[in-house]
Amino acid sequence: MFLDEVLPAASKSIIEIGVPAYDFVTTHYKLDKTFNGSILDSTFACNIFDLVYTIGVLIHIHPDDLLANMQKMYSFSRRYILIGEYFNRTPVMIEYQGEKNKLFKRDFGKMFLENFDVALVDYGFLWGHIYDCAGFDDITWWLFVKK
């Protein structure tokens, strides 16, 4: 786990909806808190984590539920929120593994900034041409700090 390398003393927790992924991560990594289910169903306390982040998660949440999921992330964070997702200036649905309404691209950073009391710390782009071997596929990321 990348965080073990950069912050070995930090406690780490996860919310994972998929059972196979949850089982893998909880078997292979030392985690403080875990939840197997959706972000909306998760039961962690408010302001519990210094950093809350998603990478390739919000793209799979239907637009009707997106703001509620972001609200939950915001409530879990004591300080920072990092979002890394596929970007598109205007919201668009992309067919995913032959199914509709399973992948949505948009400006997640702008949406978060407009709906929550945060300031933008930094943002960037992980170009798949360079970062595919690390598991990133053209991801735009935004780091926010709560005001």
C-alpha positions in Angstrom: 0.0 0.0 0.0 1.4 3.4 -1.1 0.5 5.1 2.2 2.6 2.5 4.2 5.6 3.7 2.3 5.1 7.5 2.7 3.3 7.5 6.1 4.3 4.2 7.8 3.1 5.4 11.3 -0.3 6.6 10.1 -3.4 4.6 10.8 -5.3 3.7 7.6 -9.0 2.8 7.0 -11.1 1.9 4.0 -14.6 1.8 2.7 -14.9 -0.8 0.0 -18.2 -1.8 -1.7 -16.9 -4.9 -3.4 -16.5 -8.1 -1.4 -13.5 -9.5 -3.2 -11.6 -6.2 -3.0 -12.5 -5.8 0.6 -11.4 -9.3 1.5 -8.1 -8.8 -0.3 -7.3 -5.5 1.3 -8.3 -6.5 4.8 -6.3 -9.7 4.5 -3.1 -8.1 3.1 -2.9 -4.7 5.0 -3.1 -3.5 8.6 -6.1 -1.2 8.8 -7.5 0.6 11.7 -11.2 0.8 10.6 -12.9 -1.0 7.7 -16.3 -1.0 6.2 -17.6 -3.3 3.5 -20.4 -1.4 1.7 -21.2 1.9 0.1 -20.0 5.3 1.2 -23.6 6.3 2.1 -24.1 3.2 4.3 -20.8 3.6 6.1 -20.9 4.4 9.8 -17.6 6.1 10.6 -17.8 9.1 12.9 -17.6 12.7 11.6 -14.2 14.5 11.5 -12.4 11.2 12.2 -9.8 11.2 9.4 -7.0 13.7 8.5 -7.3 12.7 4.9 -10.2 11.2 3.0 -9.7 10.3 -0.6 -11.2 8.5 -3.6 -9.4 7.4 -6.7 -11.8 6.1 -9.4 -14.8 5.8 -7.1 -16.9 8.8 -7.8 -17.0 8.1 -11.5 -19.2 5.0 -10.7 -21.7 6.9 -8.6 -24.9 7.9 -10.3 -25.2 11.7 -10.6 -28.4 11.7 -8.5 -26.4 10.3 -5.6 -23.1 12.1 -6.1 -23.6 15.1 -3.9 -24.7 12.9 -0.9 -21.6 10.7 -1.4 -19.4 13.8 -1.5 -21.1 15.1 1.7 -20.3 11.9 3.5 -16.6 12.2 2.4 -16.6 15.8 3.6 -18.1 14.9 7.0 -15.5 12.1 7.6 -12.6 14.5 7.0 -11.0 16.5 9.7 -8.8 18.4 7.3 -8.1 17.2 3.7 -10.1 15.6 0.9 -8.3 14.2 -2.2 -10.3 13.3 -5.2 -8.9 11.5 -8.3 -11.3 10.8 -11.1 -11.9 10.9 -14.9 -12.4 14.5 -15.9 -14.8 16.1 -18.4 -15.9 19.8 -18.4 -19.5 18.8 -18.9 -21.1 15.7 -17.3 -21.2 12.7 -19.5 -22.1 9.1 -19.2 -19.7 6.6 -20.7 -20.6 2.9 -21.4 -18.7 0.7 -18.9 -18.1 -3.0 -19.6 -21.1 -2.9 -22.0 -23.4 -1.3 -19.4 -25.0 2.2 -19.3 -25.2 4.4 -16.1 -22.1 2.8 -14.6 -19.4 5.4 -15.4 -19.7 9.2 -15.4 -17.1 11.8 -16.2 -17.4 15.4 -15.0 -15.5 18.2 -13.3 -15.6 16.6 -9.8 -13.2 19.3 -8.5 -15.5 22.2 -9.5 -18.5 20.4 -8.0 -16.8 19.8 -4.7 -15.5 23.4 -4.5 -18.9 24.8 -5.3 -20.7 22.7 -2.7 -18.4 22.5 0.3 -16.5 24.9 2.5 -13.1 24.1 1.2 -10.1 25.7 -0.4 -8.1 24.2 -3.3 -4.6 23.2 -2.2 -3.4 21.8 -5.5 -4.5 19.8 -8.5 -2.9 17.8 -11.3 -3.1 15.1 -13.9 -1.8 11.5 -13.9 -1.3 10.8 -17.5 -1.8 7.1 -18.3 1.1 7.2 -20.8 3.4 7.6 -17.8 1.4 6.2 -14.9 -0.3 3.1 -16.3 2.2 0.9 -14.5 1.1 2.5 -11.2 -2.6 1.8 -12.0 -3.5 5.3 -13.0 -5.5 5.9 -16.3 -5.6 9.6 -17.1 -6.8 10.7 -13.7 -7.3 14.3 -12.8 -6.8 15.0 -9.0 -7.8 17.8 -6.7 -6.6 18.2 -3.1 -8.9 20.3 -0.8 -8.5 21.6 2.7 -11.5 22.4 4.9 -11.8 26.0 5.8 
